[in-house]
Amino acid sequence: MRITALIGCLFLGVMNAGAQYSEIGFHGGSSYYIGDLNPYTHFTHYPRFGGGAYVRTNLTDRHAIRFNFLYTSVEAHDEGDANAWRANRNLHFRSNIVELSMLLEINFFSYEIGDRTRPYTPYVFGGLAYFRMNPQAQFNDRWVELHPLGTEGQNRPNAQNGYALGQFAIPFGMGFKMNITGRVGLALEYGFRMTFTDYLDDVSGNYVDPDLLLTYSGPAAVELADRSLLPGRPDGTNTGMSRGNPDNNDWYAYTNLSITIRLGPMRIKCPKPN
């Protein structure tokens, strides 16, 4: 009987070693952005609330694939900026973000929800994300969508600086996860999204001739394209001068706390020998 039990335990051990199990989870936290209106400041510059859900499949006790949904927003204002040039530029924006991503997680330690011998681990993650943005600014006491206005001349014939509201990003970051009960885990995570657009904030290139903007985009575009306190040119405009920095794309970051629930039956484990 002992030999039979031993063989059975060895068989279960081999099966469990390669077995996968899944989890569902929910997360909430705050986001901020790095870009033309906030090139350096982390965490404290207009953080906005976000949240979402995910499904995680644990391939091994060190590797997992996570399919993640995130809804959040970012915001920034030039007003009151310590940099005199940005303060004079006087632009602002906000944008809701809806993100879908597939992430690979790598645990530093062996970890499994429900296993008291492997109760916690730091981890890193990276992957690919698709997100939708929608930059807006206030105009006449309401928030106006900036993309249709073409504030940098995108509505002109043959314009080369148009941008799409749907974009890809590279998410990456780190976290710490731990067991709470036999089926519930908790994680704290911080991650960046490196985007491939400089228009998350609708700011990138140079100021456009306001007469051209009026012709192709209307008075709202003229008003929202240039809100500077003092113009840089003798004619009272900023035409041709820098409005943003086209050499650096925009980023956004998300810090969150998540709760995870293990799905399905627990793994069968052999009892310790007496």
RAQUIUR-V34190 format. One record per run of one state. SS is the DSSP state (2 for helix, 1 for strand, 0 for the rest). FROM is the first residue (numbers start at 0). LEN is the number of residues. Records with the same first field share a line. If there is no record, write none. Layout:
SS: FROM-LEN  FROM-LEN
This chain:
0: 0-1  17-3  35-2  38-9  58-4  77-6  89-2  107-12  132-2  139-2  145-1  149-16  179-4  195-10  206-3  216-2  225-16  242-8  262-12
2: 1-16  83-6  146-3  209-7  218-7
1: 20-15  37-1  47-11  62-15  91-16  119-13  134-5  141-4  165-14  183-12  205-1  241-1  250-12
